[in-house]
Structures are given as C-alpha cells and as structure tokens.
Amino acid sequence: MKKISLLIVLYNIFSGFIQIYKIIEYIYFVNITQNTLASKSFLLFSIVSMGIVIFLNVVNFVFLRNKKLVINKLFIISFAFACLTYLVGFGVILLY
C-alpha cells in the first residue's frame, strides 16, 4: 500500500507541473494570437485531468485511513498542490 500511495503522490506532483506548463502555453498562445481559441481545449484538458486526480486521490484516501501519518501528510500536500494549480489555471482563463 505504501508504493501505491507514493505513486499517487508522484502523480499529483506531475499533474501539477503539467498544469503549470499548460497555463504557460495558454498565456503564450493568447499573447501571440490575441485570441482565446485555445480556451476550449485548455478547459477540457483541465477538467478531465482534474477529474482523474480527484478520483485517484479519493480512492487512495479511503484505503489510507489507517496508515502512517507521514504518508498522509505528503499525500495531502501533493493533493493541495495539484488542486492549487488547477485553480490558478481556471483563474487564468477568467482573466484572459
């Protein structure tokens, strides 16, 4: 169970960095073309990947209820990082 939770933590961090990359890509595309044509694809990618992240984390949290607290802290921090990057991404869409 430890390996699965560590993989979920790595997936959270990886998905957060991918979202940061997509935010930068979206800002660059909007600044170059002066058009928001990329908003539909960015929003679709963000919603699908956020759904996957939330689903995996809820399932992992249910199974980690009686495990070590250190893994839970790392799990919660990585989940918060992933959620924060998604919120920033949605904020960027609202600003542009």
ABEGO torsion letter per residue (X at the ends): XAAAAAAAAAAAAAAAAAAAAAAAAAAAAAAAAGBAAAAAAAAAAAAAAAAAAAAAAAAAAAAAAABBAAAAAAAAAAAAAAAAAAAAAAAAAAAX
